[in-house]
Amino acid sequence: MKKIPYQSPDVLICECHSTEHQMIISYGDDELIDGTIIHMVYIHTHLVKKSFWSRLKYGLKYIFGYKSRYGAWDEFILNPNDADKLQDVVDYLKEKKNEKTILG
């Protein structure tokens, strides 16, 4: 499996300036799916830190099938300074999509 060169991840901090609201963008290893190399970008989000009891309560609800109709949400506010980093992700994926490296 071919690997792309290591690139340090981009870290975006929410406009509210809380470091608990962050998004980490990293370019992962290529994956081989049906003879085609797929170039992956991973976005890891960390939004809020809940207390142990809050997470336990949520986990028990999940185990017994409770689902909020709105899902489990928090927010991440992007600012204009993040545009270049997000555009880099889009450009990378478009460039790799156009390459369409197929193994024979």
Secondary structure, DSSP 4 states (H G I P E B T S, - for coil): ---PPP-PPEEEE-TT--TTSEEEEEE---EEETTEEE--EEEEEE-----HHHHHHHHHHHHTT---TT-S-------GGGHHHHHHHHHHHHHHHHH--B--
